[in-house]
Amino acid sequence: MKIALLGYGKMGQEIEKLAIKKGHEIILIFDSLEDWENEENDLSEADVAIDFSTPVSIFENIYHCFDAGVPIVIGTTGWLDDLEKVQQDCFSRGQSVFFAPNFSIGVNLFFNLNRYLANLMSKWEDYAVSIEETHHIHKQDAPSGTAIVLANDIIRNTERKEKWVQEVVENPEELGIKSYRTDNVPGTHIVRYESEEDCIEIIHTAKSRRGFALGALMAAEWIIGKKGFFDMRNLLDAQLFTTTE
């Protein structure tokens, strides 16, 4: 598989190491405006692009891939305001996008657990629900895309919450998300239900970036030859179906 890396920070470098170990080839790295302007960097030569860039550059990166007809796997977060337009253009132009706010297999199983627990706890109004997330100091968006997914799934599965807010909760209909940034933390997410009597928590802690890189490469291998807009549920469902067969 010939891969173009869009963004060459710590995640891009982790993907490069793992991809080479798995027998894939990194043929292009785009990490600056000059890289895109270099005529020798022909994106159409890649089988797939993997983007862990920045919220500022992701939108243009997506459309570079559309123009080149190259499937794009996106791990960059902080661009959800443009998500609906990208989805529409992906389908109308017959392109291929795989987007996940978190590529960790464990986190996506954690999403399932969160939805189940939210539904279970929706009847128990004495328990106040909140979310905390901690990442490294270089992460540009807050709250994290993973925390937003957790919050939206809670809101969809309980009647007493209508929207999430960052930090301070002013109304009972709001779900609070607290964000912390510290050195060398790949990512920790806590969903907490607390009453005067006790506290229930589910926690996911990433030990390294390797899990994110592994999931992104799985998505890249899977999306080749497919058209449409996909996410980790599609990949995990496909893996489950293949395994059970």
C-alpha positions as CSV (number, residue, x, y, z in Angstrom):
1,M,0.0,0.0,0.0
2,K,1.4,3.4,-1.0
3,I,0.6,6.0,1.6
4,A,0.7,9.8,1.6
5,L,1.1,11.3,5.1
6,L,-0.7,14.6,5.5
7,G,0.9,16.1,8.7
8,Y,4.2,14.8,10.1
9,G,3.9,15.5,13.8
10,K,4.2,12.8,16.4
11,M,1.2,10.8,15.1
12,G,2.4,11.0,11.5
13,Q,5.8,9.7,12.6
14,E,4.2,6.9,14.6
15,I,2.1,5.9,11.6
16,E,5.3,6.0,9.4
17,K,7.1,3.6,11.7
18,L,4.3,1.2,12.0
19,A,3.4,1.3,8.2
20,I,7.0,0.4,7.2
21,K,7.0,-2.4,9.8
22,K,3.8,-3.8,8.2
23,G,5.3,-3.7,4.7
24,H,3.7,-0.5,3.4
25,E,5.4,2.4,1.7
26,I,5.3,6.0,2.6
27,I,5.7,7.7,-0.8
28,L,4.8,11.3,0.1
29,I,4.8,13.5,3.2
30,F,2.9,16.8,3.2
31,D,3.7,19.0,6.2
32,S,3.8,22.5,4.8
33,L,2.4,24.8,2.1
34,E,5.6,24.3,0.2
35,D,5.1,20.6,0.1
36,W,1.8,21.1,-1.7
37,E,3.3,23.6,-4.1
38,N,6.1,21.2,-5.1
39,E,5.1,19.8,-8.5
40,E,7.0,16.6,-7.8
41,N,4.6,15.7,-5.0
42,D,1.9,14.0,-7.1
43,L,-0.8,12.9,-4.6
44,S,-2.5,10.8,-7.2
45,E,0.3,8.3,-7.0
46,A,-0.8,7.3,-3.5
47,D,-3.3,4.5,-2.8
48,V,-4.5,6.3,0.3
49,A,-3.8,9.4,2.3
50,I,-3.7,9.5,6.1
51,D,-4.3,12.9,7.7
52,F,-3.2,13.8,11.2
53,S,-2.5,17.5,10.5
54,T,-4.2,20.5,12.1
55,P,-7.8,22.0,12.2
56,V,-6.5,24.9,10.1
57,S,-5.2,22.7,7.2
58,I,-7.6,19.7,7.2
59,F,-10.3,21.2,5.1
60,E,-7.9,22.0,2.2
61,N,-6.2,18.6,2.6
62,I,-9.5,16.8,2.1
63,Y,-10.2,18.6,-1.1
64,H,-6.7,18.0,-2.4
65,C,-7.5,14.3,-2.0
66,F,-10.9,14.7,-3.7
67,D,-9.2,16.4,-6.7
68,A,-6.6,13.6,-6.9
69,G,-9.2,10.8,-6.4
70,V,-7.4,9.4,-3.4
71,P,-9.2,8.0,-0.4
72,I,-8.4,9.9,2.8
73,V,-8.3,8.6,6.4
74,I,-8.7,11.5,8.9
75,G,-7.7,11.5,12.5
76,T,-7.5,15.3,12.8
77,T,-10.2,16.8,15.0
78,G,-11.5,20.3,15.7
79,W,-13.2,20.8,12.3
80,L,-16.7,19.4,13.0
81,D,-18.4,22.6,11.7
82,D,-17.4,21.6,8.2
83,L,-18.3,17.9,8.6
84,E,-21.7,18.1,7.0
85,K,-20.4,19.8,3.9
86,V,-17.5,17.3,3.5
87,Q,-20.0,14.4,3.8
88,Q,-22.2,15.9,1.1
89,D,-19.3,16.6,-1.2
90,C,-17.8,13.2,-0.6
91,F,-21.0,11.5,-1.8
92,S,-21.8,13.9,-4.7
93,R,-18.2,13.6,-6.0
94,G,-18.0,9.8,-5.5
95,Q,-15.0,10.1,-3.1
96,S,-13.9,8.1,-0.1
97,V,-13.5,9.5,3.4
98,F,-12.8,7.6,6.7
99,F,-13.1,9.9,9.7
100,A,-12.7,9.0,13.4
101,P,-12.1,11.3,16.3
102,N,-10.2,8.4,17.8
103,F,-8.7,5.4,16.0
104,S,-8.0,3.3,19.1
105,I,-10.0,0.0,19.0
106,G,-10.2,0.3,22.8
107,V,-11.8,3.7,22.7
108,N,-14.4,2.6,20.2
109,L,-15.4,-0.2,22.4
110,F,-15.4,2.4,25.2
111,F,-17.9,4.4,23.1
112,N,-20.2,1.3,23.1
113,L,-19.9,1.0,26.8
114,N,-20.7,4.7,27.3
115,R,-23.9,4.4,25.2
116,Y,-25.0,1.4,27.2
117,L,-24.3,3.1,30.6
118,A,-26.0,6.3,29.5
119,N,-29.2,4.4,28.7
120,L,-29.0,2.5,32.0
121,M,-28.4,5.6,34.1
122,S,-31.0,7.8,32.3
123,K,-33.7,6.6,34.9
124,W,-31.5,7.6,37.9
125,E,-31.7,11.4,38.1
126,D,-29.8,11.5,41.5
127,Y,-26.6,10.8,39.5
128,A,-25.0,13.8,37.9
129,V,-23.0,13.0,34.8
130,S,-19.8,14.7,33.7
131,I,-16.8,14.1,31.5
132,E,-13.1,14.8,32.0
133,E,-10.4,14.5,29.4
134,T,-6.6,14.9,29.6
135,H,-4.1,15.1,26.7
136,H,-0.6,16.3,26.0
137,I,0.0,20.1,25.9
138,H,0.4,20.1,22.1
139,K,-3.2,19.1,21.4
140,Q,-4.8,22.1,19.7
141,D,-8.5,21.5,20.3
142,A,-10.4,21.3,23.6
143,P,-12.5,19.5,24.4
144,S,-11.1,16.5,22.5
145,G,-13.1,15.0,19.6
146,T,-13.4,11.8,21.7
147,A,-14.9,13.7,24.6
148,I,-17.4,15.3,22.2
149,V,-18.5,11.9,20.9
150,L,-18.9,10.7,24.4
151,A,-21.0,13.7,25.3
152,N,-23.2,13.5,22.3
153,D,-23.9,9.8,22.8
154,I,-24.9,10.5,26.4
155,I,-27.2,13.3,25.3
156,R,-28.8,11.0,22.7
157,N,-29.3,8.3,25.3
158,T,-30.7,10.3,28.2
159,E,-33.7,12.7,28.3
160,R,-32.3,15.1,31.0
161,K,-29.3,16.5,29.0
162,E,-29.7,18.7,26.0
163,K,-26.2,20.0,25.2
164,W,-22.6,19.8,26.4
165,V,-20.7,22.8,27.6
166,Q,-17.0,23.3,28.4
167,E,-16.0,23.6,32.1
168,V,-18.8,25.4,34.0
169,V,-22.3,23.9,34.0
170,E,-25.0,26.6,34.6
171,N,-28.2,24.6,34.0
172,P,-29.2,21.0,34.8
173,E,-29.8,20.4,31.1
174,E,-26.1,20.9,30.4
175,L,-23.4,18.2,30.4
176,G,-20.0,19.5,31.5
177,I,-16.7,18.6,29.9
178,K,-13.5,19.5,31.7
179,S,-10.3,19.5,29.7
180,Y,-6.7,19.3,31.0
181,R,-3.4,19.6,29.1
182,T,-0.2,18.2,30.6
183,D,3.1,16.7,29.4
184,N,3.3,13.3,27.7
185,V,-0.3,12.1,28.1
186,P,-1.6,10.4,24.9
187,G,-5.2,10.6,26.2
188,T,-7.4,9.8,29.2
189,H,-11.2,10.1,29.2
190,I,-13.4,9.7,32.2
191,V,-17.2,9.5,32.3
192,R,-18.5,10.0,35.8
193,Y,-22.0,9.5,37.4
194,E,-22.0,10.9,40.9
195,S,-24.6,11.0,43.6
196,E,-24.4,12.0,47.3
197,E,-24.0,8.3,48.1
198,D,-21.5,7.0,45.6
199,C,-19.8,7.4,42.2
200,I,-19.7,5.3,39.1
201,E,-16.8,5.9,36.6
202,I,-15.7,4.4,33.3
203,I,-12.2,5.3,32.2
204,H,-10.1,4.8,29.1
205,T,-6.4,5.5,29.3
206,A,-4.2,5.3,26.2
207,K,-0.7,4.0,27.0
208,S,0.9,5.2,23.8
209,R,0.1,6.6,20.3
210,R,0.7,3.2,18.8
211,G,-3.0,2.2,19.2
212,F,-4.1,5.2,17.3
213,A,-1.6,4.5,14.5
214,L,-2.7,0.9,14.3
215,G,-6.3,1.8,13.9
216,A,-5.6,4.4,11.3
217,L,-3.6,1.9,9.2
218,M,-6.4,-0.7,9.6
219,A,-8.8,2.0,8.2
220,A,-6.4,2.8,5.4
221,E,-6.2,-0.9,4.4
222,W,-10.0,-1.3,4.6
223,I,-11.1,1.8,2.7
224,I,-9.2,1.1,-0.6
225,G,-11.7,0.3,-3.3
226,K,-14.7,1.7,-1.4
227,K,-16.7,4.8,-2.0
228,G,-18.5,6.8,0.6
229,F,-18.1,8.3,4.1
230,F,-17.1,5.8,6.8
231,D,-16.2,5.7,10.5
232,M,-14.9,3.2,13.0
233,R,-18.3,1.5,13.4
234,N,-18.2,0.5,9.8
235,L,-14.7,-0.9,10.2
236,L,-15.5,-2.8,13.5
237,D,-18.7,-4.2,12.1
238,A,-16.8,-5.4,9.1
239,Q,-14.1,-7.0,11.3
240,L,-16.8,-8.7,13.4
241,F,-18.6,-10.1,10.4
242,T,-15.4,-11.4,8.9
243,T,-14.4,-13.0,12.2
244,T,-17.7,-14.7,12.8
245,E,-17.8,-16.0,9.2
